[in-house]
């Protein structure tokens, strides 16, 4: 009788919703299960271009590079919320026969984000699904410093602040239960101090490495 009770209890446990989220092939929780953490950093490269834009200009260069260390917590299965540190470098330069302009900015700030994963977390045999698609949305606030030339010989300095929103569809490829490669299309809108930096819409390529941690 005692063995029968234990057997029925084991069957109930295996069929419960909580256990259905587990990866039975490795005996650990799946990366995107409620209660798990994600730590990592993404590198966003956008508006990177060099070349001649017309016969009037000799050269133009534009760059925009961002780094965003982040931490997220899964409040539900496949739904994560978190915070991040935003570090950004951007600027441009161009010259003509009788005109020259160049500016560079650096900024740092804080942001929040939410991310939703789609599709099943496990294969039919219970093993972890390696490829997971997601959509992320977030907002941030940055404080920055700029240097720019108003003519070929006069350089000015200024400070500025910006608010931003971003949307990023992307994909994770899980090498194992803890480490995933990340790629996505990072679309953002930034509004800043009108005397230094105005409104800007940007599209960039997002590359990163994420670490997922969960309880047994």
N, C-alpha and C positions, 0 to 999 in steps of 0.2 A: 504493500500500500504506500509506504514511504517513497519507494522508487517511482511509483506511478505519479505521485504528487510532484516530485522533482522534475520528472519528464514533462508534465503538463506546464509547469512553471517555465521551463526552458523554451518550450514551443511558444508560449505567450510572449516571452521576452524577444525572441527572434522575429516575431511578427509585429512588434510594436512600432509606431512611427519613428520614435527616437532611434531605434536600432536600424531602421531602414536607411538612415542617412550615413551609416557607417560603411567604411570600405572593408569588407570581410576578407579581402585578399591580404591586407596588411594589419588588420586589427586596430586601426586608428580611425578617428573621426575624419570626415572629408574636409578639405580646406575651406569650403564656403559654408560650413554648417554654423548654426547659431552658437555663439560663445567663442568662436575662433577670432584670432587677430591677424592682421596683415601689416607688415612693416616693409618699407622699401623706398625707392626713389626713382623718379622718371626724369629723363632728359628730353626736353621739347625743342626741336630745331625747326624754325619757321622763317619765311621771308629771306632765305639765304640765296643771294644772287649777285653775280658780278658780270659786268660787260658794258658795252656801249649802248645807250638808249636812243641816240639820234645823232645827226651830224653836228649839232650845236654843242654836244657834250663830249668831252674827252674820256671820262670814266665815271662810273657810278658803282658803289658798293653798298649793299644793305644786309644787315644781319639781325637775328633775334634768337637768342638762346636762353632757355629757362631750365632751372633745376628745382625740383620740388620734393624733398624728403617728406615722407608721410607715414601716418599710422591710422589704421581703420579697425573697427570692431563690428562683427556681424551681430546685429540686433535680432535678426531673423535669418532663417536659412536663405542664402543667396542675396541678402540685403545688408549692405555695409554702410556705416557712417563714420566719418573721421575728420582729422585735421591735418594740415600740411604747412610747411614753411616754403614760401615762394622767394626764389632768388632769380633775378632777371638781368640780362645784359643785352642791350640793343643799340643800334645807331645806323647812320649812313654817311656817305661822303660822295660828293660829285664836284667836278670842275669843268669849267668852260674856258674859252679863250680870255674872257674878261670877268669871270666870276668864279668864286670858290665857296663851298659851304661844307661843313662837317659837324656832326654832333654825335655824342656818345652818352648813354645813360646807364646807370646801375641802380637797382632797387631791391628791397627786401621787405617781406611782409608775411602775414598769416592768412590762411584760408580754411574753409570747411568744404566738405564734399559728401555726396551720397552716391553709392554705386549699386546697380542691380545686375545680377548674373541671370542668364537665361538658359533654358534647357536643363536636362537631367544631370545631376551631379555624379551619378554612377551608371555603369554599363549594366546590361541585363544579368551578367554573371556576378555583379556586386563589386567589381573592380572600379577604381577611380577613373572617371572620364578625364582624358588628358587635355582636351581643348574646350575652353569655356568662353563664350561671348558675353559682353557686358556693355552697359551704357552708364556713363558717369556724368554728373552735373555738379558744379561747385561755384563758390564765390570767394573773393579775397580782397584784401586791402594792403597796399604797398606804400612805403615811403622811399623816395629816390633822390639821386643826385645826378645832375647833368652838366656837361661841359660842351660848349658849342662856339663856333666862330661866326661872327657877324660880317667879317670880311677876311681876307687872306692873312691879316696880321693881328686882328683883335679877337681875343678869346674871352668868353664870359662863363660864369658858373651860376648855377641856380639849384634850388631844391624843389621837389614837387611831391604830390601824393596822387595815387590812383585807386580806383575801385574797378573790379573786374568780375566777369562771369565767364564760365566755360562749359562746353558740352563736348564729351568725348566718347564716341563708340569705339570699342576695342576688343581685343582677344588676349587671353592668357593661354600659354602652353605650359603645362605642368610637367617638369622633368621628373618630379616625385611629389610626395604629399606636402612638402615644405617649400619648394622653390619653383617659381614660374617665371617664364619670359613674357614680357608684356609689350604689345604694340597697339597703336591707335592713331586716330585722326583727331587732333586737338584743335577745336574751334573756339575762339575767345573774342570777347568785346571788352575794351578797356576805355575808361573815361578818366581824364586827369586834369591837372591844373592848366588852364587855358594859356597861361603865359609861357609854359614850357612844353607841355605835351597835351594834345587834344584827344578826341575820340579816335579809336583805332579798332579795326576788325582784322583778326589774324587767323591763319590756318597753318598748323604745323604738324610735323611727324613726331609722335610720342614713342620713345623706346625706354624700357625700364626692366628692372629685375625686382621681383617681389618675394618676400618670405612670409609664409603662412604658418601660424602656430595654433594648435588646438589641444584640448585636454583629451586624455584617453577615456 
